């Protein structure tokens, strides 16, 4: 077995087939706009909002537009299981003052400046589909009240402003108009809870089935056209979602983070790089397989898909002697995870990377500096480029002669493993190009790679676009011949090669 940094004796062969191998949905490149709390050490969405200007900080919307996420999820994340959506309204019935400011710790306040209207305005400006997560966990012991509150949110977002007031009581369409938006927002996707399975003894799958049935019934009374994301994670929760929500169910959710922290003091840099190359944690494939198997067993495989509504490579170090974190660890870790999501495209129809914006956590796509200026972080570059160049048809890829690395010890939730390929690749077909993205996870050495494109799909000889992410972005044009390109890929990089299709 080769160790990190060793190279293969002959070029690594990456062969791309011409038969469709799956579908890559544009909703696979989603992002989460999370409302973090003031005492979490991360500003989240609130940090990107300017109270002085009453708008997002300059440059933020443009970066999200260029990211082109397909879908945006709000308000979280863990906060969704504590959130009352009325906190983020200016005109809220029964409240005399403006938005609430909650003191989460002495002197630390969450302001709720980013609420429903601000989120949906961002979705409109960047062309993303909104996904709203309703609070179930906090209302598990007052279910009628909680379901009514969720239905009020649907009514606020989607009810026509014609005075029809579909559920009686507060005319939420009128409240929406008072907040500056008389026309319905038309929010289609609603997720019933965030991580309801934590803790399992408070909301069991059986109890979730009953709660989901009630929430869905009340919310559909406000708008019969909405669609739901229910809990997945395993067969029990999937079955509870299918039975509880019924025909309105479109997705069941999984959450998965690679590593999710690394506190070992004796951890080496080689361990961290190997963990980044390993892709999703071992339990992800098991959960996805079990969840999909239950969807098929229940006869819902035609209309229900998996939604990975939180994912990322989440690495940080704690303890004496821990290695220095490098942003390219996150680049490589997120790229190998994204590749696996794309390979699962026939099962996974939606995915949301955490976290869109923040000022401290290593997994943000947009990083705010100390003056609140937004800057693209490594995951922004990865996701923006993957979204821009990859097509909707997955093509088969075979990688041969790749060097391998071994993960000698557990790193967070990543288990020891041998024979992790250093070269990791996926390919897609669009109307104009065949695009291959290739990860070289070697720590210090370039690796020669031969990429063979399918002759039936690409022009005989053409200029091939190469975009490479590493310490910096590099754009080059290569001359391809005989449907193949051979080049040395630098260490710790993600490269995108796009060959024009035969016209």
C-alpha positions, 0 to 999 in steps of 0.5 A, spaced: 500 500 500 502 506 498 502 512 503 500 519 502 505 523 498 507 517 494 505 516 486 504 511 481 509 508 477 505 509 471 499 514 469 493 513 473 487 512 467 481 515 468 476 512 463 469 515 461 463 511 459 458 513 454 452 510 457 448 514 462 449 512 469 444 516 473 441 523 473 444 529 477 439 534 479 440 542 480 437 541 487 444 537 489 448 544 489 443 547 495 446 551 501 443 552 508 442 559 510 442 558 518 440 562 523 445 561 529 445 563 536 449 569 538 453 564 543 455 559 538 461 562 536 458 563 529 454 569 526 451 565 521 446 569 517 445 575 521 452 577 520 451 578 513 445 582 514 446 590 515 441 593 520 443 600 517 442 599 510 436 594 511 439 589 506 444 584 505 451 586 506 455 589 499 457 583 495 453 578 499 448 577 494 452 577 488 456 571 491 450 567 492 448 568 485 455 566 482 454 560 487 447 558 484 445 554 489 438 551 486 435 551 493 436 554 499 434 552 506 432 556 512 432 557 518 437 551 520 440 547 522 439 546 530 435 552 530 429 550 526 428 545 532 427 551 537 424 557 532 418 561 532 417 564 525 413 570 528 420 572 531 422 574 524 416 578 522 416 586 523 408 586 523 406 580 528 399 580 531 399 581 538 406 584 538 407 592 540 414 592 538 419 590 533 423 584 532 425 580 538 432 580 541 434 574 545 439 574 550 443 567 549 448 569 554 450 575 558 451 580 553 450 576 547 443 577 543 440 574 537 436 579 533 432 576 528 433 581 523 433 575 518 426 572 518 422 569 512 421 576 508 429 577 508 430 569 506 425 569 501 427 576 498 434 572 497 431 566 494 428 571 489 434 575 487 439 569 486 434 564 483 434 559 488 428 555 490 426 556 498 426 550 503 423 552 510 424 547 516 418 547 521 419 546 528 416 539 531 421 537 536 419 543 541 411 542 540 411 535 541 407 536 547 403 541 545 402 538 538 395 542 536 398 548 537 405 547 534 401 544 527 397 550 527 403 555 528 406 551 522 400 552 518 400 559 519 407 560 516 404 556 510 398 561 510 403 567 511 407 565 505 402 562 500 395 564 501 392 569 496 391 576 498 384 576 496 381 576 503 379 569 503 383 567 509 383 559 508 383 557 515 380 563 519 383 567 525 389 571 523 389 573 516 396 572 514 396 574 507 394 581 510 400 581 515 404 579 509 402 585 505 403 589 511 410 587 510 411 589 503 409 583 499 402 582 497 403 577 492 404 570 495 411 567 495 409 560 493 413 556 497 413 549 495 418 545 499 417 544 507 421 540 511 417 537 517 423 538 523 430 538 523 433 532 527 427 530 530 431 523 531 435 527 537 434 525 542 430 518 540 427 517 546 423 524 546 420 523 539 420 516 537 419 514 529 412 512 532 410 518 535 413 522 529 408 519 524 403 521 528 406 528 529 407 528 521 400 526 520 397 532 524 402 537 521 401 535 514 394 535 515 394 542 518 399 545 513 395 542 507 389 546 509 393 552 508 395 550 501 394 543 498 399 544 493 405 544 498 410 538 498 414 535 504 420 533 506 420 528 512 425 524 516 429 519 513 436 516 517 434 509 517 428 504 515 424 506 521 424 514 520 423 513 513 417 508 514 414 513 519 414 519 514 411 515 508 405 513 513 404 519 516 405 524 511 402 520 505 402 523 498 404 529 499 411 526 501 417 528 496 423 527 500 426 523 506 432 527 509 439 524 511 444 528 515 451 527 514 458 530 516 465 527 514 469 527 521 465 532 524 471 534 529 477 531 531 479 532 538 485 527 538 492 530 540 496 525 537 493 526 530 497 527 524 496 531 518 497 525 514 491 522 518 487 529 516 488 528 509 486 521 509 480 522 512 478 528 507 480 523 501 475 518 504 469 521 502 462 521 506 463 517 513 462 509 513 455 510 515 452 514 510 452 509 505 449 504 510 443 509 511 442 511 504 442 504 502 437 502 508 433 508 507 432 507 499 430 500 500 425 502 505 422 507 500 422 501 495 419 496 499 413 501 501 412 502 493 414 509 493 420 509 489 417 513 483 415 519 487 420 519 493 427 521 493 432 522 498 434 529 500 441 530 504 439 536 507 445 537 511 452 535 509 459 537 509 466 535 511 467 538 518 474 538 520 477 542 526 482 540 531 482 540 539 488 538 544 495 539 544 499 537 538 494 537 533 496 539 526 495 545 523 488 546 519 489 547 512 483 550 508 485 545 502 483 539 507 476 542 507 476 543 499 478 535 498 473 533 503 467 536 500 469 534 493 470 527 495 463 528 498 460 531 493 462 526 488 459 521 492 452 525 492 453 525 484 454 518 484 447 517 488 443 522 483 438 517 482 436 516 489 439 523 492 434 528 488 436 534 493 442 536 497 444 542 502 451 543 504 452 547 510 453 552 511 452 558 506 455 564 510 459 565 517 465 568 520 468 562 524 466 555 522 471 551 517 465 549 513 462 556 510 461 557 503 462 565 504 466 567 509 465 574 513 471 578 515 472 582 521 469 588 517 463 583 515 466 583 508 464 577 504 469 573 501 469 566 497 471 560 502 474 554 499 467 550 498 464 556 495 469 555 489 468 548 489 460 548 489 460 554 484 464 551 479 461 544 480 454 547 479 457 551 473 460 546 469 457 539 470 451 537 466 445 533 468 447 526 466 451 522 470 456 518 466 460 512 468 467 513 470 473 507 471 479 509 475 485 504 474 492 504 477 491 510 482 495 510 488 492 509 495 493 511 502 491 508 509 487 512 515 491 509 521 486 511 526 479 514 527 478 521 525 472 524 528 467 519 525 471 516 520 474 509 521 480 506 520 481 504 513 486 502 508 486 503 500 483 509 499 484 512 492 488 518 491 485 520 485 477 520 485 473 522 479 466 523 476 463 525 469 457 528 467 454 530 460 451 536 458 448 539 452 455 542 450 460 538 454 463 532 457 465 534 464 470 530 468 472 533 475 478 529 478 481 530 486 488 529 487 489 528 494 496 526 494 499 531 500 506 533 496 506 530 489 503 531 482 500 525 479 500 523 472 493 522 469 490 520 463 483 522 462 480 518 456 473 521 454 468 517 450 469 518 442 461 517 441 460 523 445 466 528 444 469 532 438 475 528 435 480 533 437 478 540 440 480 545 445 479 542 452 477 547 458 481 546 464 479 549 471 484 547 477 482 549 484 488 549 489 492 555 493 489 559 487 484 558 481 488 556 474 484 556 468 488 553 462 486 551 455 489 544 453 489 541 446 486 534 446 487 529 441 484 522 440 479 523 445 484 523 451 488 528 455 494 526 459 497 531 464 500 532 471 495 534 477 498 538 482 497 535 489 491 537 493 487 540 488 480 539 484 481 539 477 475 540 472 476 538 464 471 539 459 471 537 452 466 539 447 461 535 445 460 532 437 456 537 434 
